[in-house]
Amino acid sequence: MTRIQNILVPIDFGPASRSALRDAQLIATRFKSRVHLLHVVAPYLFEAWDTATAAMPPADLLARIEQNARRRAQRLVPTTGPMARRTTVTTTVGVVVDSILDAIAARHIDLVVMGTHGRGIVGQVVLGSVAQRIVQRSPVPVLTVHGSAASTRLRGRQPRAQRPAAPGGRHARDGHHSRRSAHA
């Protein structure tokens, strides 16, 4: 079995990435791993449907956006407990997928835990899916976490993936398959 020493959690501050961070912290606590938070500021602003036109924000605006993202990410780091000293924050300006793949190599990452928004087929065709591209191109296993898990936890219920499974892979209580997935 491979030892999980370094876990990368790309964050965009949405519900799915917050859920991914919680799951990564649980895994890291169990395996005494380090968690590396990464937020990427994309330097190009695209109009909604016309990706051929792009405008580069001024450097000072990008620096301000990155600084704000770094502050927001720092607030996600626990101040007490075992993860307080085992969590790092990195922000960068760049192409999101390329920056995540670069971080995997630079930080010697063993596992990526990331949220997925579940945009649906139209959203994936038009906008693509960062999670999907990372799963396809990552040299290490990727655990994708759907954003709906966060709302389930807030209501005090266990996510479906943690309920006992009945024979045939169905959950004993609700008869549904798990929506969580791990890709190796």
Secondary structure by P-SEA (a helix, b strand, c coil): cccccbbbbbccccaaaaaaaaaaaaaaaaabbbbbbbbbbcccccccccccbbbbccaaaaaaaaaaaaaaaaaaccccccccccbbbbbbbccaaaaaaaaaaaacccbbbbbbccccaaaaaacccaaaaaaacccbbbbbbbcaaaaaaaaccccccccccccccccccccccccccccc
